[in-house]
């Protein structure tokens, strides 16, 4: 298992050339779920929201252009915005993006804040949403909440510590390269140490891949984690329980038998959660907000890998 500071750059190639206003029957605008989890955070010490680079798919090319390299930009191009709202719909801040198309993928690399960055105030405890819009017409929503606790580090100034929660502690992900069964199976989730001080030591973790019909462990791993008071991506690779601990489980070892499975994770000696899923017809089945026909497009999990050629599977966490 490795916790990474850097995010894996997921190349999302969704080709779009239709002009603004033309219907896209097979291409619905959205924001990469991976990048939202990597890029949206609140300051541990000040509670202010920050958003790093995002990627969008299936955005229409705006008719309004001012000749710059950014079809979407605050100064005269198409308007691509993110509005921070409370749960009851009150708008707090608006971020207006510079965005350019790279092979059909829209890179949202920078923005301006209406009213200036000084207008971004700390977020108190409560529920919020990011509402993404094109020319003020919403197309995607990402929900989260904020909690706080008192600083308990005697060597730091008194004050509050802030934490963002939502999809980070609700989902895990299974993936194998090129969706080739001969590739190594990987499980990813996000972990943080929710505490009023920065922890210096590491904690033990254990992860198991379990076939539920007979509770057989078909893969497992243990490792020490260095947690921080912010979400960090954690990647796990399974070893056969009775085999070489340096030989990782392949996707084929899972896909060879249909049935119900779960990934079970414990951290620091306590159950963190189960992530159940189904294998059918030799394939992991999509679930929840990854099933487009059953999901409002505003909340659909956007997971286009390599132009939609490959899939990763988002698993809902069940508390243990």
Buried (B, 14 or more C-beta within 10 A) or exposed (E): BEBEEEBEEBBBBBEBEEEBEEEEEEBBBBBBBBBBBBBBBBBBBBBBBEBEBBBBBBBBBBEEBEEEEBBBBBEEBBBBBBBBBBEEEEEBBBBBBBBBBEEBBBBBBBBBBBEEEEEBEBBEEEBBBBBBBBBEEEBBBBBBBBBBBEBEEEEEEEEBBBBBBBBBBBBBBBBBEEBEBEBBBBBBBBBBBEBBBBEEEEBEBBBBBBBEEEEEBBBBBEBEBEBBBBBBBBBBBBBBBEEEEEEBBBBBBBBEEBEEBBBBBBBEEEEBBBBBBBBEEEBBEBBBBBEEEEEEEBEBBBBBBEBBEBBBBBBBBEEE
